[in-house]
Amino acid sequence: MTHEDSSPSPRKHSPARSKSTAAAQRQGSAAKGKTRKEPPPKPLVGVKSNPNPSPGIFEGFTFVFTGNMHDFPRDEATDYVKSYGGRVTTGVSGKTNYLVVGDILEDGRNVEEGGKYKKAMELGGNKVVILKGHEELYGLAKLLDEKHKVDKTSTSDERKPSSDVVASAPVPIVNPYAKKPNSQVSSSTVCSPSSKVITNPYAKSSPVISNPYVKSSAVVSNPYEKRSPRIPSNPYATSSMRKKEEDVQVSGGGRAQVNDPNALWADKYAPSNTHMILGNKDVVKKLSDWLDSWENTFHRPSKDKKGRNNGKSVSFKAALLSGPPGIGKTTTAQLVAKEAGRQVLEMNASDARSKKTLQTSLGDVTGSQVLSFDVPSKKGSVKKRCIIMDEVDGMGAGDHSGMSELISMIKSTRVPIICICNDRQSPKVRTLSSYCLDLKYRRPVKSVIARRAVEIGKAEGMVIEYNAAEAIAESCGNDIRQVLNCLQMWSNKRHGTGQKSEMTYKDFKARDNFVNKDEMLRVTLFDAARMICEGRKGLTDAGEKAQVDSLFKRTDAFFTDYALMGLLVHQNYLKVGMNPFSQTKAKGDPQAEYEFLVDMYNGTEAMSDFAVAEHGVRSGDQNWSLLPFCSTLLVKSGYHLGGERGGFLPGYPEFSSWLGKNSSRAKMDRILQELSHHINYKISADKTELRLVYLPILRDRIARLLMATEDGPKVNDAITFMDEYGLDRDDVFENMDEFLLDKNMKKLADLDSKIKTAFTREYNKGVHKSQALIEEQGAPTRRKRKITDDTGDNEDMDAESEQQSDTEELTSEEIKKLFSSKNKSGSAKNSGAKKSKK
């Protein structure tokens, strides 16, 4: 291209300026597209097989699944979306982009009847695109992959330099290959009259060679110096994370130096102040406010002892932090005390915490204060201290009377005490909580933990996919300490094999069994009972591996509390089949109704077999090897009631009513035993005969006498009848009413107060057989005198037999005399004891 061929135009821009302007226009249009929220793309055709798209094609899209898809289980579909950068939620909202629907819902209804489908239709197709089955999901993956490749190709073409270089008329072109001995102009530049420099992209730049033997005053870097590893950029980070990637500085150093390569990540990146604690900001603030106002509340008698803190009472001398392990309870207590300028004395489960040990080690600390003379301007100021009692729920038999001593220390302490526990429902902790400010720690959400994990991985030279970070947080039960330990183990294993240190969602799912935390440790008793009762829920189209894992989970759920699990399942397992049976009966299909009744029979038969097997465990044999068989029988009962698709337990699982009924039965048995002792003077009968034959007749006779309408209630006749059968007042007015078969019958305890008063007045005037019988039956038996002579033994036995026969032949008058004589002897003993005291 010559100078004459070029048309002079002052408005003509250089190629470099044209490229920058085009890039700016693309960025502006992209920003407008984001603010406009264009509808998500929808595939025109489905794809039957996985197109194996590029990583991260689903980044920025949110998916929701509903219904069961044929040959594509829900878990596999969720993993597929997450492995390519997508986000999966459980409910349709304004942030949802795609709703993937299956063939039928879990409960057998059509997909269109579900709440997720109706919500998506309300939002409209411009906001939520409905994908039918896995074929359209694969089609979307192929569409986004092709679009990604086209965008990548166009971007690479734009970055290539243009071959048509247009120069303005007055700009001379300098030959970059011409040799100039004293050239002050770079060989790759072109100078214009207007002092503008144009760069020749095809010029070969000759490197400047410096003399290595010239002594320079400049600081020379050491080539053998160990440099910190270059931190790679995270290709799996979201767009918002990439913007902050360069500005993020991962802080830590709570328990170890950040640059220490041998320290645990949980110690290196532990919070160094309260602002770095993940979650539970309200609990941290409450604890900090309580600790700051402690001295003003309890060391100033002129003020109200209760004190005020944000309008709430601060009358507790101790605080109780409770919550699951690994979420920062101990770190919070230490940092709050440190920021308050207090000297911390900590005791945990590794220390002996018995009553004597606590009195020796903490007695002086809780009962006094320390004067500080460090600051010259404040000589004699009180130095603040704080006691941290970690793992108080672990104070067991080895710490004899430790909990009671801790409670007594809290009552009289002059130093704030922070108690920490994992099990808030422990009986020991429940007693302690009434003396403490109760602060409950919650698990941080997995999104917060995932962001922190990505930042820490970046600082350690490890690339972590965001979905993988969320998955590892979920598998560890949102335990921050466990998450960091798993990441460090993953990083060390990859460094050992020489592979690139990164974690993708696919890699994590392939190795999740090696790093995850046991799920059953986080399942409550009621959730485990629901899991067993609902059977094969969500396994309609699951693979063989998922079905086996579900079976093992249900059998492991039995061991959450094998002492109560059978009772809870027995209370709730029939409820799973009530609604399906009603629907089957409404259809009018006798055959389906019969098959359902057969399944219900099989479930109850499995529950009966469980009772037999459990009896073998708890009986005298104590065959504990039957426990796995018991868990299998419970799972079998849930399988028959739930069916192949699994069942649904409406509402929250009910607690076993058998425990309450058994307690009532034990109470009734005890009362019946007492009545049997009293009536045994007149009636000889076992408890069953007494309950069904004698008690109804005796109660009816006494009730007629006391409720007589003619000539008024016959109180004296009722008392005479009671003395004849050895019954006392409590037997009549309290115990007999417990054995009523007709609940509508009027109780003796509901008699008119005037009748009861007259009865009590007449009853207390005399002496009754029931009192003498109780005295005799409650007296301890005499020990036999040991005599080595055989004749002496025979004489002793004869004397006892004669005494027993004499007792049996006593009349009612003799019993009254016996009782009156015992009362006199008892009163004489009491008077003698009083005189001796005087």
C-alpha positions in Angstrom: 0.0 0.0 0.0 1.5 3.4 -1.1 1.0 6.9 0.1 -0.9 7.9 -3.0 -3.4 5.0 -2.6 -4.4 6.0 0.9 -7.2 8.6 1.1 -6.4 11.3 3.6 -9.2 11.6 6.2 -8.7 13.3 9.5 -11.5 11.3 11.1 -10.0 8.0 10.2 -9.0 6.0 13.4 -6.1 3.8 13.9 -6.7 0.0 14.0 -5.8 -0.2 17.6 -8.4 2.5 18.5 -11.0 0.7 16.4 -10.5 -2.5 18.3 -10.7 -0.8 21.7 -13.8 1.0 20.6 -15.4 -2.3 19.4 -14.5 -4.0 22.7 -16.1 -1.2 24.7 -19.2 -1.4 22.5 -19.4 -5.1 23.2 -19.0 -4.6 26.9 -21.7 -2.0 26.9 -24.1 -4.2 24.9 -23.4 -7.0 27.3 -24.1 -4.8 30.3 -27.4 -3.7 28.7 -28.3 -7.4 28.1 -27.7 -8.1 31.8 -29.8 -5.3 32.9 -32.5 -6.1 30.4 -32.5 -9.8 31.6 -33.0 -11.5 28.3 -34.9 -14.8 28.4 -32.7 -17.9 28.8 -32.2 -19.8 25.6 -34.4 -22.8 24.9 -33.3 -25.8 22.8 -35.4 -26.5 19.7 -34.8 -30.3 19.7 -33.7 -32.8 22.3 -30.7 -34.9 22.4 -30.8 -38.5 23.6 -27.2 -38.9 24.8 -24.9 -36.6 26.7 -23.1 -34.2 24.3 -20.1 -33.9 26.6 -20.1 -30.1 26.6 -17.3 -27.8 27.7 -16.9 -27.1 31.5 -18.9 -24.2 32.9 -21.6 -24.0 30.2 -24.4 -23.8 32.9 -22.7 -21.1 34.8 -25.1 -18.3 35.8 -28.3 -20.5 35.4 -30.5 -21.8 38.1 -32.3 -25.1 37.7 -35.2 -26.8 39.5 -36.3 -30.4 39.1 -39.8 -31.9 39.6 -41.1 -35.3 38.9 -39.3 -38.6 38.0 -37.5 -38.8 34.7 -37.2 -42.0 32.9 -33.7 -43.5 33.0 -32.3 -40.4 34.6 -32.6 -40.3 38.4 -32.9 -37.0 40.2 -29.5 -37.3 41.9 -27.7 -38.0 38.6 -29.5 -35.0 37.0 -28.6 -32.7 39.8 -24.9 -33.9 39.7 -25.0 -33.3 35.9 -26.1 -29.7 36.2 -23.7 -28.9 39.1 -20.7 -30.5 37.3 -21.1 -28.0 34.5 -21.4 -25.0 36.8 -25.2 -24.7 37.2 -27.0 -24.0 40.4 -29.8 -26.3 41.6 -32.5 -25.2 44.1 -35.5 -26.9 45.5 -38.2 -24.3 44.7 -39.2 -22.1 41.8 -38.6 -18.4 42.4 -37.8 -15.2 40.5 -34.2 -16.3 40.2 -35.0 -19.6 38.5 -34.1 -20.0 34.8 -35.1 -23.6 34.0 -37.6 -26.1 35.4 -36.8 -29.7 34.3 -40.0 -31.8 34.5 -40.2 -35.6 34.6 -42.9 -38.0 33.5 -44.8 -38.2 36.7 -44.6 -36.9 40.3 -43.4 -38.9 43.2 -47.0 -39.4 44.5 -48.3 -40.6 41.2 -49.9 -37.3 40.0 -49.3 -35.6 36.7 -46.5 -33.1 36.6 -48.9 -30.3 35.6 -50.6 -30.7 39.0 -47.5 -29.9 41.0 -46.8 -26.6 42.7 -43.5 -26.1 40.9 -45.0 -26.4 37.5 -47.9 -24.0 38.4 -45.4 -21.5 39.8 -43.3 -21.6 36.6 -46.4 -21.0 34.5 -47.3 -18.0 36.6 -43.8 -16.5 36.0 -44.0 -17.1 32.3 -41.8 -18.6 29.7 -39.6 -15.4 29.4 -38.4 -16.0 32.9 -38.6 -19.7 33.5 -38.1 -22.1 30.6 -39.6 -25.6 31.1 -37.5 -28.5 29.8 -39.3 -31.8 29.4 -37.1 -34.7 30.4 -33.4 -35.3 30.2 -33.4 -35.1 26.4 -34.2 -31.3 26.4 -31.7 -30.9 29.2 -29.0 -32.5 27.0 -30.3 -30.3 24.1 -29.7 -27.2 26.2 -26.2 -28.4 27.0 -25.5 -28.9 23.3 -27.0 -25.5 22.4 -25.0 -23.6 25.1 -21.8 -25.5 24.1 -22.1 -24.5 20.5 -22.8 -20.9 21.4 -19.8 -21.0 23.7 -17.6 -22.3 20.9 -18.8 -19.6 18.5 -18.2 -16.8 21.0 -14.8 -18.2 21.7 -13.9 -18.3 17.9 -15.2 -14.8 17.3 -13.2 -13.5 20.3 -10.0 -15.1 19.1 -10.6 -13.6 15.6 -11.0 -10.1 17.0 -7.8 -10.4 18.9 -5.8 -11.1 15.7 -4.1 -8.0 14.1 -5.6 -6.7 10.9 -3.6 -7.0 7.7 -5.0 -3.7 6.3 -3.0 -1.0 8.0 -4.4 2.4 7.0 -2.1 5.4 7.6 -2.8 9.0 7.4 -1.3 11.1 4.6 1.2 13.2 6.5 2.6 10.3 8.5 5.9 9.1 7.1 6.8 5.4 7.4 10.2 4.5 8.7 11.9 1.3 7.6 12.4 -0.8 10.7 15.1 -2.9 9.0 17.3 0.0 8.1 20.6 0.1 9.9 21.1 3.4 11.8 24.2 3.6 13.9 22.9 6.3 16.2 19.2 5.5 16.2 17.3 6.9 19.0 14.0 5.6 17.7 12.9 2.1 18.4 12.9 -0.3 15.4 9.3 -1.2 16.0 7.8 2.4 16.0 6.7 4.8 13.3 6.9 8.6 14.0 4.4 11.1 12.7 4.7 14.9 12.4 2.2 15.3 15.2 4.6 13.3 17.5 2.3 10.3 17.5 3.9 6.9 17.7 2.4 4.1 15.7 3.5 0.6 16.5 4.4 -1.8 13.7 3.0 -5.2 14.8 5.3 -7.1 12.3 8.6 -5.5 13.4 11.1 -7.8 15.1 12.3 -6.3 18.3 15.9 -7.0 19.1 16.4 -7.6 22.8 18.7 -5.3 24.7 21.7 -7.2 25.9 23.2 -5.9 29.1 26.8 -6.4 30.2 26.7 -9.0 33.0 30.2 -7.9 34.2 29.3 -4.2 34.7 29.0 -3.4 38.4 25.7 -1.7 39.0 24.6 0.1 42.1 21.1 -1.3 41.5 19.8 -4.1 43.7 20.2 -7.4 42.0 17.6 -10.1 42.7 18.8 -13.5 43.9 17.9 -16.1 41.3 18.1 -18.9 43.9 15.7 -17.2 46.3 12.6 -19.3 47.0 9.6 -17.5 45.7 6.0 -18.1 46.8 4.0 -20.2 44.3 2.1 -18.3 41.7 -1.6 -18.4 42.6 -3.6 -19.4 39.5 -6.8 -17.8 38.6 -10.0 -19.8 39.3 -11.6 -20.8 36.0 -14.7 -22.1 37.9 -15.4 -18.9 39.8 -18.6 -17.1 39.0 -18.5 -13.7 37.3 -19.1 -11.8 40.6 -16.2 -13.8 42.2 -13.9 -13.0 39.3 -14.4 -9.2 39.8 -13.3 -9.5 43.4 -10.6 -12.1 42.8 -7.7 -9.7 42.6 -8.9 -7.6 45.6 -9.5 -10.5 48.0 -6.9 -10.9 50.7 -7.5 -14.1 52.7 -6.9 -13.2 56.3 -6.4 -15.6 59.2 -3.6 -16.3 61.6 -5.9 -17.0 64.5 -3.8 -20.0 65.8 -0.9 -20.2 63.4 1.0 -18.1 60.9 -0.5 -17.9 57.4 2.8 -18.5 55.7 3.5 -21.6 57.8 3.5 -24.5 55.2 3.3 -27.2 57.9 0.3 -25.9 59.9 -3.2 -27.1 59.6 -5.4 -24.9 57.4 -8.0 -24.8 60.2 -5.3 -23.1 62.4 -3.8 -21.0 59.7 -7.1 -19.4 58.6 -8.8 -19.4 61.9 -10.4 -16.0 62.6 -8.2 -13.4 64.3 -11.1 -11.1 65.3 -14.9 -11.4 65.7 -15.6 -9.8 62.3 -14.1 -12.8 60.5 -16.4 -15.4 62.2 -18.7 -17.0 59.6 -22.4 -16.6 60.6 -24.0 -16.2 64.0 -23.4 -12.5 64.1 -26.3 -11.9 66.5 -24.9 -14.5 69.0 -21.5 -12.9 68.9 -22.9 -9.5 69.5 -25.0 -10.7 72.5 -22.0 -12.4 74.0 -19.8 -9.4 73.5 -22.4 -7.0 75.0 -22.9 -9.3 78.0 -19.2 -9.5 78.7 -18.6 -5.8 78.4 -21.4 -5.0 80.8 -20.5 -7.7 83.4 -18.6 -5.6 85.9 -21.1 -2.7 85.7 -23.9 -5.2 86.5 -22.4 -7.2 89.4 -19.6 -5.1 90.9 -21.5 -1.9 91.4 -24.1 -2.3 94.2 -25.5 1.2 93.7 -27.0 0.1 90.4 -29.7 -2.4 89.8 -28.3 -5.9 90.1 -30.2 -7.0 87.0 -28.7 -4.3 84.8 -29.9 -3.4 81.3 -28.4 -4.2 78.0 -30.4 -3.1 74.9 -33.5 -3.4 77.0 -32.9 -7.0 78.0 -32.0 -8.3 81.4 -28.4 -9.3 82.0 -28.8 -11.0 85.4 -26.7 -14.0 84.5 -23.2 -14.4 85.7 -22.4 -17.1 83.1 -23.1 -17.7 79.5 -23.8 -21.0 77.7 -22.7 -21.5 74.1 -24.4 -24.6 72.6 -24.3 -26.0 69.1 -22.8 -28.7 66.9 -19.0 -29.2 66.8 -16.7 -27.4 64.3 -18.7 -24.2 63.8 -16.5 -21.8 66.0 -18.0 -21.8 69.5 -14.6 -22.0 71.3 -13.0 -19.5 68.8 -15.9 -17.1 69.4 -15.5 -17.2 73.2 -11.7 -16.7 73.0 -11.9 -13.8 70.5 -14.7 -12.0 72.4 -12.7 -12.3 75.7 -9.5 -11.2 73.9 -11.2 -8.1 72.3 -12.6 -7.2 75.7 -9.0 -7.1 77.1 -9.5 -10.0 79.5 -7.1 -12.6 80.7 -8.5 -16.0 79.7 -8.4 -19.2 81.8 -9.6 -22.2 79.8 -10.5 -25.7 80.9 -11.7 -28.5 78.6 -12.3 -32.2 78.5 -8.6 -33.0 78.8 -8.5 -31.4 82.3 -9.8 -33.0 85.4 -12.9 -31.1 86.5 -14.1 -32.9 89.6 -15.4 -30.9 92.6 -12.1 -31.0 94.5 -10.1 -30.0 91.4 -12.4 -27.1 90.6 -12.2 -25.8 94.1 -8.4 -26.0 94.1 -7.9 -24.5 90.6 -10.7 -22.0 90.3 -11.7 -21.3 93.9 -9.3 -18.3 94.2 -10.0 -17.1 90.7 -13.8 -16.9 91.0 -13.7 -15.5 94.5 -11.2 -12.6 94.0 -10.0 -9.9 91.6 -6.5 -9.0 90.4 -4.9 -5.6 90.6 -2.8 -4.5 87.6 0.1 -2.1 88.0 1.3 -2.3 84.3 -0.1 1.1 83.2 1.5 4.0 85.1 -1.5 6.3 84.7 -3.9 3.7 86.2 -2.0 2.1 89.1 -4.1 -0.3 91.1 -6.7 -0.8 88.4 -8.6 -4.1 88.4 -7.4 -6.5 85.7 -10.3 -8.2 84.0 -10.4 -12.0 83.7 -12.7 -14.6 82.1 -13.1 -18.4 82.6 -14.0 -20.6 79.6 -15.3 -24.1 80.5 -15.3 -26.0 77.2 -17.3 -29.3 76.7 -19.3 -29.1 79.9 -21.6 -31.8 78.5 -18.6 -34.2 78.8 -18.3 -33.9 82.5 -19.1 -37.5 83.3 -18.4 -40.0 86.1 -14.7 -39.1 86.1 -15.5 -35.5 87.1 -17.3 -36.4 90.4 -19.7 -33.7 91.5 -18.1 -31.3 88.9 -21.3 -30.0 87.5 -22.8 -29.2 90.9 -19.6 -27.4 91.9 -19.6 -25.4 88.7 -23.2 -24.3 89.4 -22.3 -23.2 92.9 -19.3 -21.3 91.5 -21.5 -19.5 89.0 -23.8 -18.3 91.9 -20.9 -16.7 93.8 -18.4 -15.9 91.1 -16.7 -12.5 90.7 -15.4 -13.4 87.3 -17.6 -14.1 84.1 -17.7 -17.7 83.1 -18.4 -18.9 79.5 -19.6 -22.5 79.3 -19.5 -24.4 75.9 -21.3 -27.6 75.0 -22.3 -29.6 72.0 -25.4 -31.5 73.3 -27.8 -28.9 74.6 -30.4 -31.5 75.4 -28.2 -33.3 77.9 -29.9 -33.5 81.4 -26.7 -32.0 83.0 -26.7 -29.1 80.6 -30.4 -28.4 81.0 -29.8 -28.0 84.7 -26.9 -25.7 84.0 -28.7 -23.6 81.4 -31.1 -22.1 84.1 -28.1 -20.3 85.6 -26.6 -19.1 82.3 -27.4 -16.7 79.4 -28.5 -19.3 76.8 -26.9 -18.6 73.4 -27.5 -21.2 70.7 -25.0 -21.5 67.8 -26.3 -22.5 64.4 -24.5 -24.1 61.5 -23.4 -21.5 58.8 -25.1 -22.0 55.5 -23.2 -23.9 52.8 -22.9 -20.9 50.5 -21.0 -18.9 53.1 -18.6 -21.8 53.8 -18.1 -22.4 50.1 -17.0 -18.8 49.4 -14.6 -19.0 52.2 -13.3 -22.4 51.0 -12.7 -21.0 47.5 -10.7 -18.0 48.9 -8.6 -20.3 51.1 -7.9 -22.6 48.2 -6.8 -19.7 46.0 -4.4 -18.6 48.7 -3.0 -22.1 48.9 -2.6 -22.4 45.1 -5.5 -24.7 44.7 -8.4 -24.1 42.3 -11.8 -25.1 43.7 -15.0 -25.1 41.8 -17.8 -23.3 43.6 -20.2 -26.2 43.3 -17.6 -28.6 44.6 -17.0 -26.3 47.6 -20.8 -26.3 48.3 -20.9 -30.1 48.0 -18.0 -30.7 50.4 -19.6 -28.3 52.9 -22.9 -30.2 52.7 -21.2 -33.6 53.0 -19.3 -32.4 56.1 -22.5 -31.1 57.7 -21.4 -27.5 57.4 -18.6 -28.2 59.8 -16.0 -25.6 58.9 -13.1 -27.4 60.5 -13.9 -30.6 58.7 -14.2 -28.8 55.4 -10.7 -27.3 55.7 -9.2 -30.6 56.8 -10.7 -32.3 53.8 -9.4 -29.6 51.4 -5.9 -29.8 52.9 -6.0 -33.6 52.6 -7.1 -33.3 48.9 -4.4 -30.7 48.2 -1.7 -32.9 49.7 -2.8 -36.0 47.8 -2.7 -34.2 44.5 0.7 -32.6 45.2 2.0 -36.1 46.0 0.9 -37.5 42.6 2.3 -34.5 40.7 -1.2 -33.6 39.3 -2.6 -30.1 39.2 -4.1 -29.1 42.5 -7.7 -28.5 41.7 -11.1 -29.7 42.8 -14.0 -30.0 40.4 -17.5 -31.2 41.2 -16.9 -34.4 39.2 -13.7 -35.2 41.0 -15.4 -34.6 44.4 -18.3 -36.9 43.6 -15.9 -39.6 42.6 -14.1 -39.4 46.0 -16.8 -38.1 48.3 -16.9 -41.3 50.3 -13.3 -40.7 51.5 -13.8 -37.1 52.7 -17.5 -36.8 53.8 -18.8 -36.9 57.3 -21.2 -39.7 58.4 -24.7 -38.5 57.5 -26.3 -40.6 60.2 -24.4 -38.5 62.9 -26.5 -35.5 61.9 -29.9 -37.3 61.6 -32.2 -36.8 64.6 -34.3 -39.6 66.1 -37.5 -38.4 64.3 -35.9 -37.9 60.9 -34.5 -41.4 61.1 -38.0 -42.8 61.9 -39.4 -40.9 58.9 -36.7 -42.3 56.7 -37.5 -45.9 57.7 -41.3 -45.4 57.5 -41.3 -43.9 54.0 -39.3 -46.7 52.6 -38.1 -46.4 49.0 -39.0 -42.8 48.6 -37.3 -41.1 45.6 -35.9 -44.4 44.2 -38.4 -44.9 41.3 -35.8 -44.5 38.5 -32.7 -44.7 40.6 -29.8 -47.0 39.7 -28.7 -50.1 41.5 -26.0 -48.3 43.4 -28.4 -45.6 44.7 -30.9 -48.3 45.8 -28.2 -50.2 47.7 -27.0 -46.9 49.4 -30.6 -46.1 50.4 -31.0 -49.5 51.9 -27.9 -49.1 54.0 -28.9 -45.7 55.1 -32.3 -46.9 56.3 -30.7 -49.8 58.2 -28.1 -47.4 59.8 -31.0 -45.1 60.8 -32.2 -47.8 63.2 -28.9 -47.4 65.2 -29.6 -43.7 65.8 -31.3 -44.9 68.9 -32.0 -48.6 68.7 -33.8 -48.4 72.1 -36.6 -46.1 70.9 -36.5 -46.6 67.1 -38.8 -49.6 67.1 -41.4 -47.7 69.2 -41.4 -44.7 66.9 -41.7 -46.7 63.8 -44.5 -48.8 65.4 -46.4 -45.5 66.2 -46.1 -44.0 62.7 -45.7 -46.8 60.0 -49.4 -47.4 59.4 -50.0 -43.7 58.8 -47.9 -44.0 55.6 -50.5 -46.3 54.1 -53.7 -44.5 55.2 -53.9 -41.9 52.5 -53.0 -44.3 49.6 -55.5 -46.8 50.9 -58.2 -44.2 50.9 -57.4 -43.2 47.3 -57.4 -46.9 46.2 -60.7 -47.5 47.9 -62.2 -44.4 46.3 -61.3 -45.8 42.8 -63.5 -48.8 43.5 -61.0 -51.4 42.3 -61.4 -54.5 44.6 -58.2 -56.1 43.3 -56.0 -53.1 44.0 -57.6 -52.7 47.4 -56.9 -56.4 48.2 -53.3 -56.1 47.1 -52.9 -53.0 49.4 -54.3 -54.9 52.3 -51.9 -57.7 51.7 -49.0 -55.2 51.7 -50.3 -53.8 55.0 -50.5 -57.3 56.4 -46.9 -58.0 55.4 -45.8 -54.8 57.1 -47.6 -55.6 60.4 -46.2 -59.1 60.3 -42.6 -57.7 59.9 -43.3 -55.5 62.9 -44.5 -58.5 64.9 -41.3 -60.3 64.0 -39.3 -57.3 65.1 -41.0 -57.5 68.5 -40.0 -61.2 68.9 -36.4 -60.4 67.8 -36.1 -57.4 70.1 -37.3 -59.6 73.0 -34.4 -61.8 72.3 -32.1 -58.8 72.7 -33.6 -57.5 75.9 -34.5 -60.7 77.6 -32.3 -62.7 79.9 -30.3 -64.1 77.0 -29.3 -60.6 75.7 -28.5 -61.7 72.3 -27.1 -58.5 70.9 -26.2 -60.1 67.6 -29.9 -59.8 66.7 -29.8 -56.0 66.4 -28.9 -55.9 62.7 -31.8 -58.4 62.1 -34.1 -56.0 64.0 -33.1 -53.1 61.8 -33.8 -55.2 58.7 -37.3 -56.1 59.9 -38.1 -52.4 60.5 -36.9 -51.5 57.0 -39.1 -54.4 55.7 -42.2 -53.0 57.4 -41.6 -49.6 55.9 -41.0 -51.1 52.4 -44.4 -53.0 52.5 -46.3 -49.9 53.6 -44.6 -47.5 51.2 -44.5 -49.7 48.2 -42.1 -49.6 45.3 -42.3 -45.8 44.9 -42.0 -45.2 48.6 -44.6 -43.6 50.9 -45.2 -40.2 52.5 -45.5 -39.7 56.3 -47.9 -36.8 56.8 -46.9 -34.3 59.4 -44.2 -34.7 62.0 -43.5 -38.2 63.4 -45.4 -38.8 66.6 -43.7 -39.8 69.7 -44.5 -43.3 70.9 -47.7 -43.5 73.0 -46.7 -46.9 74.3 -44.4 -45.2 76.9 -47.2 -43.3 78.4 -49.5 -46.3 78.3 -46.9 -48.5 79.9 -46.4 -45.9 82.7 -50.1 -45.9 83.4 -50.2 -49.7 83.4 -47.4 -49.8 85.9 -49.2 -47.3 88.1 -52.4 -49.3 87.9 -50.5 -52.5 88.8 -49.0 -50.8 91.8 -52.5 -49.6 93.0 -54.0 -53.0 92.5 -51.2 -54.6 94.5 -52.0 -52.2 97.4 -55.7 -53.1 97.2 -54.8 -56.8 97.2 -52.8 -56.4 100.4 -55.7 -54.6 102.1 -58.5 -56.9 101.0 -56.4 -60.0 101.5 -57.6 -60.0 105.1 -61.1 -60.9 103.9 -60.7 -62.1 100.3 -58.3 -64.6 98.7 -57.9 -63.8 95.0 -55.3 -63.0 92.4 -55.0 -59.5 90.8 -57.0 -60.5 87.7 -60.0 -61.9 89.7 -59.8 -58.9 92.1 -59.8 -56.5 89.2 -62.7 -58.0 87.3 -64.9 -59.6 90.0 -64.5 -58.0 93.4 -63.6 -54.4 92.9 -66.7 -53.5 90.8 -69.0 -55.0 93.4 -67.2 -53.4 96.4 -67.2 -50.0 94.7 -70.9 -50.2 93.7 -71.8 -51.2 97.3 -69.9 -48.2 98.8 -71.2 -45.8 96.2 -74.8 -46.8 96.9 -74.4 -46.1 100.6 -72.7 -42.7 100.1 -75.1 -41.6 97.3 -78.3 -42.8 98.9 -81.2 -40.4 98.4 -83.5 -41.9 100.9 -82.7 -40.8 104.5 -79.5 -39.2 103.3 -76.0 -40.7 102.8 -75.3 -43.6 105.2 -71.8 -42.7 106.2 -71.5 -45.0 109.2 -72.7 -48.0 107.2 -70.1 -47.3 104.5 -67.3 -47.1 107.1 -68.4 -50.4 108.7 -68.4 -52.0 105.3 -64.9 -50.7 104.5 -63.6 -52.0 107.9 -65.0 -55.4 107.1 -62.9 -55.6 104.0 -59.8 -53.7 105.3 -60.3 -50.7 103.0 -59.1 -47.2 104.0 -60.3 -43.8 102.8 -57.6 -43.5 100.0 -58.7 -46.8 98.6 -62.3 -45.6 98.2 -61.9 -42.1 97.0 -58.7 -42.3 94.9 -57.8 -45.9 93.9 -61.1 -47.5 93.1 -62.0 -44.8 90.6 -58.9 -45.8 88.5 -60.5 -49.2 87.7 -63.8 -47.9 86.3 -64.8 -49.7 83.1 -67.6 -47.2 82.4 -66.0 -43.8 82.0 -69.4 -42.1 82.2 -70.1 -43.4 85.7 -69.9 -40.9 88.5 -66.7 -41.1 90.5 -66.6 -41.2 94.3 -64.1 -38.4 94.2 -66.8 -36.2 92.7 -69.1 -36.5 95.7 -70.5 -33.4 97.3 -68.1 -31.7 99.6 -70.5 -31.9 102.5 -70.8 -35.7 102.2 -67.0 -36.0 102.0 -66.5 -33.7 105.1 -69.0 -35.8 107.1 -67.4 -39.0 106.0 -63.9 -37.7 107.0 -65.2 -36.5 110.4 -66.7 -39.9 111.2 -63.8 -41.9 109.8 -61.2 -40.1 112.0 -63.1 -40.8 115.2 -62.4 -44.5 115.3 -59.6 -47.0 114.8 -59.8 -49.1 111.6 -58.5 -52.5 110.6 -56.8 -51.1 107.5 -54.4 -49.1 109.7 -53.5 -52.2 111.7 -53.1 -54.3 108.5 -50.8 -51.7 107.0 -48.7 -51.6 110.2 -48.4 -55.4 110.3 -47.7 -55.8 106.5 -45.2 -53.0 106.5 -43.2 -54.3 109.5 -39.9 -55.9 108.7 -39.6 -59.6 109.1 -37.5 -60.9 112.0 -34.3 -62.6 111.3 -33.9 -66.2 112.3 -31.5 -66.9 115.1 -28.7 -69.1 114.0 -28.3 -72.2 116.3 -25.9 -74.9 115.5 -27.9 -77.4 117.4 -30.4 -79.3 115.3 -33.0 -79.4 118.1 -32.7 -75.7 118.5 -33.6 -75.2 114.8 -36.6 -77.3 115.1 -37.7 -75.5 118.3 -37.3 -72.1 116.5 -39.4 -73.3 113.5 -42.1 -74.6 115.8 -42.2 -71.3 117.7 -42.6 -69.3 114.4 -45.3 -71.7 113.2 -47.2 -71.3 116.4 -46.9 -67.5 116.3 -48.2 -67.5 112.7 -51.2 -69.6 113.6 -51.9 -67.3 116.5 -51.9 -64.3 114.2 -54.3 -65.9 111.8 -56.8 -66.6 114.7 -56.8 -63.0 115.9 -60.2 -61.4 116.2 -61.1 -57.9 115.2 -61.1 -56.8 118.8 -57.6 -58.2 119.3 -56.4 -56.3 116.2 -57.8 -53.1 117.6 -56.0 -53.7 120.9 -52.8 -54.6 119.1 -53.0 -51.3 117.1 -53.8 -49.2 120.1 -51.0 -50.8 122.1 -48.5 -50.0 119.3 -49.7 -46.5 119.2 -49.2 -46.2 123.0 -45.7 -47.6 122.8 -44.9 -45.3 119.9 -46.1 -42.3 121.8 -44.1 -43.4 124.9 -41.0 -43.7 122.8 -41.5 -40.2 121.4 -42.0 -38.7 124.8 -38.9 -40.4 126.1 -36.9 -39.1 123.2 -38.1 -35.6 123.9 -37.1 -35.9 127.6 -33.6 -37.1 126.6 -33.2 -34.2 124.3 -34.2 -31.8 127.1 
